[in-house]
Amino acid sequence: MQGVDRLDQIRARFSLADGHSFKRWHKKLGLALIDVARANAYLTRKLAVDMSKERDPHRAFVTELISELLSGKWKEAPSERQMFYTDTSSGEDVPEQASPSSTVWIAGGNGDTRNTGSPQKCCSAVASKHFYTDMNRKRRKCVVCRWEGRYATEVTDVGVLHNVCLCQSVHVSNKPYTCPQTTWTCWEKYHRFYLPNKLFSSTGKVRTSSPLYKLKREQQEHNGNANDTDTGDTVVSSRRTAVRAIAL
């Protein structure tokens, strides 16, 4: 029982569940699960980093964790998919800048990044069929093809950083709210054009506040008004023809 008691001691220190009481039991259970996750993270950190020089390593870990949660630095941590598909056994250095058309795209790759404190953000491409089964085939569709108004193919790759499905095909679109480049794939369009223009959110959904979305909405309304005018003129002309036929 020594290992269990030790784990319970680590969980009980700085505990959220022990310091709060609720009438609804599931709220306290949720805080208890957070305590367990925090204790596991601390033990994992001790295995990876030498914390013997710290006077109180547990307190130092909790303080650092709180500061990262408040500052938003935790968003720079690699996702589970990226850690799973990263090859660390090769020992090769990651290139400073990769083309968005390749299977790995690095955000902010310009310049020397050896002295920066935060890691580079890498977007690796993995076949979407490995993540979404046949029952969720609709989630494999390319978000860029869907935005540009054509049939969205299901033969796509998932960007592990942005969690979106993108195809590696080249499509030309002359619409004013789409990417003007005619030689870029949907993968390149997303990372080089749509992402800098903040069209898509972090979950892959279209932002309604984006200028591109507003431009598309204005064009759709303009086309709808033009169609309504043409339809109205056709109805009026048909009525005049019917009146003339009756008069004759």
Summary of the structure (lengths in Angstrom):
residues: 248
radius of gyration: 27.5
end to end distance: 105.3
largest distance: 106.2
contacts: 569
relative contact order: 0.06
helix: 49%
strand: 8%
